[in-house]
Amino acid sequence: MSTVWPTLFFGFILGIKHATEPDHVIAVSTIASRTKKLSLSSLAGIFWGIGHTATLFVLGMIVIGLEQQIPETAAMWLELAVGVMIVVLGITSFRSAYVVSSKKEVDISHLHLKSTMIGIVHGLAGSAGMVLLTLTTVDTRLQAVLFILIFGVGTIMGMMLFTTFLGLPFIWMKRKQIVFQFTIKAVSLISIVYGLYYMYRISSEIIV
């Protein structure tokens, strides 16, 4: 078992790095930026990580158990769905910027559910790569289970840290309503532009 620990540690570090990929960061930013408490920003990252990890684990175990690979075409379409989701999140966040900056309370349970759903979509899109990485890293199914779980813990911690740091400036700006509202709209526009670019890049790969 001692020889497995370096592999598991490698999976943990990869999980932290995976959480900070641009499509993950931008998508969750549209949620974390709408919270007015630092703890809620942290929870946005945690719920994203839970949804992401659960999806990777379930799909990963099914595919590895069947000793199959997820078709590349299917993986590309799932990636395209991520781009669509990022655009929709940006539009929704932009439209709700005034509500967030006003005295009206944001539905916290709805934000947590949305964070989880974002994580699930990202998990679906990343499942093919995760399975390939796992199969090329470990030797047994038990090690595969541990590797995916440790990788998941890394993604949860990585995204929690990111959303916590992201929440700090928004907590500071919440009393400056004009700046607060402008920043949320800026984050939303970045999400829309990046989502469109992401869709274009994936679509060109599908067509080719």
Salt bridges, closest charged atoms under 4 A:
GLU21 OE2 - HIS18 ND1 3.22
ASP23 OD2 - HIS24 NE2 3.69
ASP23 OD2 - HIS122 NE2 3.64
GLU67 OE2 - ARG141 NH2 3.45
GLU205 OE2 - ARG201 NH1 3.72
